[in-house]
Amino acid sequence: MKQQLTQKVKFLHKVAIVRVNQDQKEALILKRSSDSISRPNAWDLPGGNAEWPSLEQDSVANLHQLDIAREVKEESNLLVEPGLFDFEHLIYFASYFEADRDLYSINCGWYLDFSESDRAEIKTSTEHQDFAWVNLNDLNSYDFGGERGQFVKNILNKAFNK
C-alpha cells in the first residue's frame, strides 16, 4: 500500500485533463472502484496522494510534479511531462481538516490540455472501473460522491472556464 506523507497530513492532487471535441471542451473522468475507501463508485479525476520519498531518494525540489505525473500515468495511461505541474496549471487549492480521522489534507487541482499528454489510449487502473469524457453541461448527471466529492466538481468547473 502506498504511504501518504504522514498519518496526519496528506497532499492530494487531482488533474482535469481537457480536450476540445467539436468545438466543445470535454474532461476525462474516472469511476472509482466499488471497494474504494473513499467515495466508492463515484466519479473522480486522475490523481492521488503524494507519497513519502524512498529512503534512497536524493534531495530534490518539486517532487510533487513527479508524483502527479506518476498518478496520471497509473490511472489513465497518459504520459504527462512532470514540469507542466506548475503555477500556470494550478487552478484549485484548498485545505481540509477531517476531525473524525484527525487528518489534514492539502488539495490541489491542475488543468492540462489533452495536447500536453502523449494521447495514448485511455486505460484505467484497478482503482477505477470506467472512464468518460464529459462536458460542462453533463457534470450534474454524474455522481462525484456528494458533498465529499464537491471539490472534484469545483476543479472541473474551473477547468471548463479556463
Beta strands, then each sheet from edge to edge (+ up, - down):
strand 1: 9-21
strand 2: 24-32
strand 3: 43-44
strand 4: 47-49
strand 5: 90-98
strand 6: 103-113
strand 7: 128-134
sheet 1: 3+ 2- 1+ 4-
sheet 2: 3+ 2- 1+ 6+ 5-
sheet 3: 3+ 2- 7+
end
